[in-house]
Amino acid sequence: MTDHLLWKWRVYNMLLDLETLDSKSVSSHKTCRLGKWYYSDLPVHLTSNSIFQQLEEPHQKVHQLCEISN
């Protein structure tokens, strides 16, 4: 949860031109910290959960929007 808040803060600062994010850190939704966790070998009871599955699309969208803004 803390990692998510820090990420949002960094994106917010980027939009205000207070911070520059490396394009490599925002380009792939699979290599960020959340992506590494999300696409790791997780238990089926978690990955089959509809709420878990619904996280994928917005997560990908965040990376797409950051890449465009960067």
Residue, then its C-alpha position, 0 to 999 in steps of 0.5 A: m500500500t505504501d509503495h502504491l502511495l509513493w508511486k502515485w506521488r511520483v506520478y503527480n510530481m511528474l505531471l507538475d514537472l517537479e520530477t522526471l521518471d525514467s521511461k524504463s521505470v514506467s514503460s512496462h507494467k510487468t517489470c515495476r514492483l506491482g507487476k513483478w508481484y502480480y505476474s509472479d507465481l501466486p496461489v490460484h485462490l488469489t489469481s482466480n479472484s475476480i478483484f485480483q483479475q480486475l487490477e490488471e487493466p487499470h495497472q496497464k493503463v497507468h503505465q500507458l498514461c505515464e509513458i505518454s506524459n513522460 
